[in-house]
């Protein structure tokens, strides 16, 4: 069942519910290591990345069990296995987020260098800089990051040279149990950062300023409050459905989302001549008018998200005229272009810039996903193409999208596994 097949040419119409955010869920699962009390997490997506992270924290001594389809019960342990196992960590980039909370709670950590999608260099230097600033001693050898703390971590002022989401999260979690106050300057502002901070505060932390350039964390002796927390909706899943609706000339209402998280994408779709209507927790995408070419530059939030440019590349492949995408976050995010070319797209890559010349139509072909978001882009391409598209390496798509075929089929698409 590693292949997804799509019969294209069917406009998406109807309503679809967006699942909980993958990236927020992964960070919050790591943060449960900090707690001494039971935690119930709601709106957790049952996707492969989340399942891997659950297996990692269980292997370290945490008890985790599903109470329902989207609700997870976490019971922490007073004793923990300090080593996050390589056979699981290699599957998941976000496993590096275990370093901060394990160091802060137990004083020692050993985490295998993480894996994940091959979309470019994602170095650990900012993580190391921040944790070292709090007093941790870190070494990297034989594929492992080893850390230790003499006594307790100490609050410090940390300036990030780049607003890295992962480094911001790791430092923020570690600082919750540090002595004194920590200031993270030039912090990442993504909604997932805010969600992690809100969760930490729910279980007894003192975090202020999440979503701004400066995050202040006043360390506390321990996090000892029973917590029940609902994770935010996944803005990238929502964005993928928005682009799919626009690309197929559809009319889709997306439920269970936060429209402000999607404003950068909504603005670009409107620029492309797509109608986007926002309400409190729903959003309607109404297409059908002739699409217009647009230019995109990916930037840290609140700029245009790197996780959405591949999907838009697929849509822009059939938009008359010339569109351009500049990728400022990851250098390998254009690998999907070669697969789109197999379907008839005209795309030229020049370093970090992709120039897309719209063609009248894409045609179904055998293609392969090379990472999570390239897989999502090929889903969009398959939906708008003529004929059948067969996407191999569907395991990448399963990392970030829950129940994708059923959701698409409920909107009138024809999608199945083989």
C-alpha positions, -999 to +999 in steps of 0.1 A: +000+000+000+029+023-007+012+040-037-016+065-040-035+066-073-056+096-083-079+100-113-077+137-119-100+164-134-126+164-107-133+198-089-133+194-051-166+204-035-179+201+000-167+204+036-137+189+052-125+189+089-088+198+095-069+176+119-046+187+147-012+202+139+016+177+133+044+201+142+027+214+174+019+178+185+055+167+181+069+195+202+042+191+229+048+154+231+085+162+238+075+187+264+055+161+284+089+149+295+091+180+318+059+171+337+055+151+369+018+147+365-007+131+341-015+150+309-044+145+284-038+158+249-067+164+226-068+170+188-037+148+183-035+136+147-030+098+142-002+101+116+030+082+113+053+110+127+032+113+158+031+075+162+069+074+160+073+102+186+050+083+209+071+052+205+102+072+213+089+087+246+075+053+256+109+037+250+123+064+274+099+054+302+068+075+296+034+058+295+012+068+266-021+054+255-050+065+232-082+073+250-100+079+218-093+086+181-077+120+188-071+120+226-038+108+241-031+102+278+004+107+290+017+095+324+053+106+330+079+087+349+103+096+377+129+074+361+138+076+324+161+060+298+183+090+288+190+075+254+165+081+226+169+050+204+185+054+169+161+031+151+132+054+159+150+088+160+163+083+124+128+084+112+119+118+126+137+152+126+116+166+155+132+140+178+160+166+185+134+184+206+139+158+233+173+173+241+161+203+260+134+188+282+154+157+291+184+178+301+163+202+321+144+175+340+170+148+345+204+165+339+216+140+312+205+133+277+217+112+248+198+116+215+208+101+181+212+127+154+177+129+139+165+120+104+134+132+087+128+146+052+158+154+030+149+190+022+182+206+031+207+213+059+190+218+093+219+222+116+219+218+154+242+248+160+215+271+173+201+244+196+236+238+210+242+276+214+210+281+233+214+251+256+250+258+262+240+294+272+218+278+299+248+258+312+246+225+294+277+207+283+271+192+249+292+169+227+285+152+194+302+118+187+294+086+168+261+100+156+248+109+190+243+142+208+253+138+245+244+165+271+249+169+308+242+196+334+261+202+366+235+211+391+206+229+373+204+249+342+206+287+347+185+313+330+203+333+304+199+357+275+200+338+242+201+356+208+193+334+178+211+343+146+181+329+127+146+325+141+147+287+141+115+270+152+133+239+166+159+259+185+133+282+199+113+253+211+142+234+226+155+264+245+120+274+257+114+239+271+147+237+288+143+272+303+111+262+321+130+243+348+161+266+348+169+288+377+161+325+370+148+341+338+157+332+302+152+357+273+151+342+238+157+371+213+150+368+176+127+339+185+106+321+159+070+333+159+051+304+143+017+294+157+033+261+168+056+281+191+026+299+207+008+265+211+038+250+228+040+280+252+003+277+260+007+240+268+037+246+290+018+273+309-012+249+313+011+225+332+027+252+354+054+269+334+058+307+332+063+316+295+055+351+281+059+367+247+055+336+225+046+348+190+068+379+193+106+385+188+113+380+225+102+352+247+106+354+285+107+323+306+108+324+344+120+290+356+101+271+381+112+242+404+089+217+387+058+213+365+033+195+387-002+205+374-025+179+358-030+192+323-057+188+296-048+206+264-061+207+228-036+211+200-042+238+174-054+227+139-028+220+112-023+251+091-003+231+065-030+205+060-055+232+057-033+250+032-029+219+011-067+215+009-070+252+000-046+249-029-062+217-041-096+234-041-082+264-060-062+242-085-092+221-094-117+250-097-135+238-067-156+251-038-145+238-004-153+248+032-126+239+056-137+234+093-117+234+125-090+259+116-077+293+127-079+316+096-052+341+109-027+312+107-034+310+070-033+347+060-001+345+040-015+317+018-050+333+016-034+366+004-015+347-024-046+328-035-066+360-037-037+374-058-041+344-080-078+353-085-093+328-060-120+339-036-112+331+000-138+338+027-129+337+064-151+331+094-143+324+131-131+288+126-139+281+090-126+292+057-142+288+022-122+286-010-142+293-041-124+290-074-136+289-111-123+323-124-092+322-146-061+318-124-034+345-125+004+339-122+020+350-089+054+353-073+062+338-039+091+342-015+092+318+015+101+335+048+098+327+086+063+333+100+044+355+094+059+353+059+049+327+034+055+292+047+081+270+031+059+240+037+033+254+012+054+264-018+056+229-033+018+226-034+015+261-050+042+251-076+019+223-087-011+247-090+010+273-108+021+247-134-012+252-152-016+289-147-011+308-180+020+331-178+051+330-157+052+325-119+083+325-097+091+310-063+121+319-042+129+295-014+147+312+015+145+285+041+156+250+027+178+246-003+164+212-014+128+222-015+126+221-053+131+184-058+094+180-067+100+200-098+114+170-117+084+149-108+060+177-120+080+178-153+071+141-158+035+153-158+042+180-184+051+210-162+076+236-175+098+245-145+133+259-145+154+258-113+181+285-108+196+280-074+169+290-049+145+302-075+120+283-096+105+298-127+072+282-137+058+286-172+021+276-172+010+249-195-026+241-207-028+209-186-008+183-167-011+146-176-012+117-152+021+098-148+040+076-124+058+099-100+074+095-065+073+116-034+108+126-021+096+143+011+063+151+029+055+183+011+066+171-023+041+143-018+014+168-010+023+187-042+020+156-062-014+150-047-025+185-059-009+178-093-027+144-096-061+161-087-058+186-115-041+164-141-058+145-169-059+108-164-044+087-136-014+097-115+004+070-094+024+084-065+050+060-050+067+065-016+033+074-001+049+067+033+062+103+032+026+116+027+014+095+057+039+114+079+017+145+079-018+139+066-044+119+085-071+100+066-061+119+034-078+096+008-111+096+027-111+133+031-104+139-006-130+113-017-156+130+005-150+161-016-156+143-049-121+132-058-112+097-069-082+085-048-072+050-037-042+030-025-025+001-042 
